């Protein structure tokens, strides 16, 4: 119960800290994803003259889903080292900090879904009954990001340079996932002699999650249950293993800080 209260406190404090010195405050949770969509829409549709029917809806779903992943990985990487002064004075379970970062950004994601709903209504895209699977996809993404956060936060305690490399790794996933491009999987557009690259794109968990969002919100189709199931099972396994690993190595974390 104490850990639950601590997690809630860290999430609340994280939400307040994000907009502490901002004039618009919490309105940025809606404005930020909206501006993101406008920038890429201008680039792809206006400048490059690409993008098919309802591309704006396609784009907003991809960018909102990606934003949760991108911000979570970046904030969780620094989640333990940022609280080094507190950790060295008071005993706290170290795994609570990356988990709090994941839930904090998950709360922001909910506001991003409001922006998605606005675009769906503006462009007349009506989700079907398959939208009932939306909470399942959100839950799978939460598990996936929790697993990544625990792993990245632990590694960054001992290898601080990883924090700088992450931005480049995330950029690769951004372009290897159907976020701003459409027309099927990127693997369908790769040359035949790049089978390994086709396979990597096909099993990309980011692509599976984003395409599942679009399936239930745009195309009135069921999500990729097999891919989501595999992501969920592997994420749970990593979370359980990492929580155990944290409990056995907390003294090493304190020493490294």
C-alpha positions in Angstrom: 0.0 0.0 0.0 2.9 2.4 0.8 4.4 1.7 -2.6 1.1 2.5 -4.3 0.8 5.8 -2.4 4.4 6.6 -3.3 3.8 5.8 -7.0 0.7 8.1 -7.0 2.7 10.9 -5.3 5.5 10.6 -7.9 3.1 10.7 -10.8 1.3 13.8 -9.4 4.5 15.6 -8.7 5.8 14.7 -12.2 2.6 16.1 -13.8 2.9 19.3 -11.8 6.6 19.7 -12.6 6.1 19.4 -16.3 4.1 22.6 -16.5 5.4 24.4 -13.5 6.9 27.3 -15.4 4.5 27.4 -18.3 2.0 30.1 -19.0 -0.5 27.7 -20.7 0.0 25.1 -18.0 -1.9 21.8 -18.6 -3.3 23.1 -21.9 0.1 22.1 -23.4 -1.1 18.4 -23.0 -3.5 19.2 -25.8 -1.6 21.8 -27.7 1.7 19.9 -28.0 0.4 16.8 -29.9 -1.8 19.2 -32.1 1.3 21.2 -33.1 3.2 18.1 -33.8 0.6 16.9 -36.2 0.4 20.3 -37.9 4.2 20.3 -38.5 4.3 16.9 -40.1 1.1 17.4 -42.0 2.6 20.6 -43.5 5.9 18.7 -44.4 4.3 15.6 -45.9 1.1 16.9 -47.5 1.9 20.6 -48.4 5.7 20.3 -49.2 6.1 16.7 -50.4 2.6 16.4 -51.9 2.0 13.0 -50.3 -0.5 11.5 -48.0 -3.8 9.8 -48.9 -7.4 10.0 -47.7 -7.8 10.9 -44.0 -4.0 11.3 -43.7 -4.4 13.8 -40.9 -6.2 11.2 -38.8 -3.6 8.6 -39.8 -0.9 11.0 -38.7 -2.4 12.1 -35.4 -2.9 8.5 -34.2 0.7 7.6 -35.0 2.2 10.7 -33.5 0.1 10.6 -30.3 1.0 6.9 -29.8 4.7 7.6 -30.6 4.8 10.6 -28.2 4.0 8.4 -25.3 6.8 6.0 -26.2 9.4 8.7 -26.9 8.7 10.8 -23.8 8.6 7.7 -21.5 11.9 6.3 -22.6 13.6 9.7 -22.4 12.2 10.6 -18.9 12.7 7.1 -17.5 16.3 7.0 -18.5 17.0 9.8 -16.1 14.3 8.9 -13.5 16.7 7.3 -11.0 19.7 9.5 -11.4 17.5 12.6 -11.2 16.4 11.5 -7.7 19.9 10.6 -6.5 19.9 13.0 -3.6 16.6 11.5 -2.2 17.7 7.9 -2.8 20.9 8.4 -0.9 19.0 9.7 2.2 15.9 7.7 2.3 15.2 4.0 1.4 12.9 3.8 -1.5 12.4 1.0 -4.0 14.4 2.2 -7.0 12.0 0.5 -9.5 9.3 3.0 -8.5 10.9 5.9 -10.3 10.9 4.5 -13.9 7.4 3.1 -13.3 6.2 6.6 -12.2 7.7 8.1 -15.4 5.7 5.6 -17.5 2.4 6.4 -15.7 3.0 10.1 -15.8 3.5 10.1 -19.6 0.5 7.7 -19.8 -1.6 10.4 -18.3 -0.4 12.8 -20.9 -1.3 10.1 -23.6 -5.0 10.3 -22.4 -5.1 14.0 -23.4 -3.5 13.0 -26.7 -6.5 10.7 -27.2 -8.7 13.7 -26.9 -6.9 15.3 -29.8 -7.4 12.0 -31.8 -11.1 12.2 -31.0 -11.2 15.7 -32.3 -9.6 14.7 -35.6 -11.9 11.7 -36.0 -14.9 14.0 -35.6 -13.5 16.7 -37.8 -12.8 14.3 -40.7 -15.9 12.3 -40.3 -14.1 9.0 -39.4 -16.4 6.9 -37.3 -14.8 4.0 -35.3 -16.8 0.7 -35.3 -17.5 -1.7 -32.5 -13.8 -2.7 -32.7 -13.1 0.5 -30.6 -13.9 -1.7 -27.5 -10.4 -3.1 -28.0 -8.8 0.4 -27.4 -8.3 -0.1 -23.6 -6.5 -3.5 -24.4 -4.1 -1.8 -26.8 -3.4 1.0 -24.3 -2.8 -1.6 -21.6 -0.4 -3.6 -23.8 1.5 -0.4 -24.6 1.7 0.4 -20.9 3.2 -3.0 -20.1 5.6 -2.6 -23.0 6.8 0.8 -21.9 7.0 -0.3 -18.3 9.4 -3.1 -19.3 11.6 -0.7 -21.3 11.6 2.0 -18.6 12.8 -0.4 -15.9 15.6 -1.7 -18.2 16.7 1.7 -19.5 16.7 3.3 -16.1 18.8 0.6 -14.6 21.4 0.7 -17.4 21.6 4.5 -17.3 22.7 4.4 -13.6 25.9 2.7 -14.6 26.4 3.9 -18.1 25.3 7.5 -18.3 26.3 7.8 -22.0 23.3 5.6 -22.9 21.1 8.6 -22.2 22.7 10.4 -25.1 22.5 7.4 -27.5 18.8 6.8 -26.8 17.7 9.8 -28.9 19.4 8.3 -32.0 17.9 4.8 -31.3 14.5 6.3 -30.9 14.9 8.2 -34.2 15.6 4.9 -36.0 12.4 3.4 -34.5 10.5 6.6 -35.6 11.4 6.1 -39.2 11.1 2.3 -39.1 7.5 2.5 -37.9 4.4 3.6 -39.7 4.1 7.0 -38.0 4.3 9.5 -40.8 4.4 7.2 -43.8 1.5 5.0 -45.0 0.7 2.4 -47.7 1.2 -0.7 -45.7 4.3 -1.8 -43.7 7.6 -0.3 -44.6 8.8 -3.9 -45.2 6.5 -4.1 -48.3 8.5 -1.3 -49.9 12.0 -2.6 -49.2 14.0 -4.5 -51.9 13.9 -8.3 -51.9 17.6 -8.6 -51.0 16.9 -6.9 -47.7 15.0 -9.8 -46.1 16.6 -9.2 -42.7 15.4 -5.6 -42.8 11.9 -6.7 -43.8 11.8 -9.1 -40.9 13.0 -6.5 -38.4 10.3 -4.1 -39.6 7.6 -6.8 -39.5 8.3 -7.6 -35.9 8.7 -4.0 -34.8 6.5 -3.8 -31.6 6.1 0.0 -32.2 4.6 -0.7 -35.6 2.3 -3.4 -34.3 0.9 -1.2 -31.5 0.4 1.8 -33.8 -1.3 -0.2 -36.5 -3.6 -1.7 -33.9 -4.7 1.7 -32.8 -5.4 2.7 -36.4 -7.3 -0.6 -37.0 -9.8 0.0 -34.3 -10.1 3.8 -34.6 -9.9 4.3 -38.4 -10.5 1.1 -40.4 -13.2 -0.6 -38.2 -10.9 -3.7 -38.0 -9.7 -5.9 -35.2 -6.1 -5.2 -33.9 -3.2 -7.6 -34.4 -4.0 -9.9 -31.5 -1.1 -12.2 -32.1 1.5 -9.5 -32.1 -0.1 -7.7 -29.1 -0.3 -11.0 -27.2 3.4 -11.7 -27.8 4.3 -8.1 -26.8 2.2 -8.4 -23.6 3.7 -11.7 -22.5 7.3 -10.7 -23.2 6.7 -7.4 -21.4 5.3 -9.0 -18.3 8.2 -11.5 -18.2 10.7 -8.6 -18.5 8.9 -6.5 -15.8 8.8 -9.5 -13.3 12.5 -10.2 -14.0 13.5 -6.6 -13.7 11.7 -6.1 -10.4 13.5 -9.1 -9.0 16.8 -7.8 -10.5 16.2 -4.4 -8.9 15.5 -5.9 -5.5 18.7 -8.0 -5.6 20.9 -5.1 -6.8 19.6 -2.0 -5.1 22.9 -1.7 -3.1 24.8 -1.4 -6.4 22.5 1.4 -7.6 23.1 3.3 -4.4 26.9 2.8 -4.7 26.8 4.0 -8.4 24.9 7.1 -7.5 
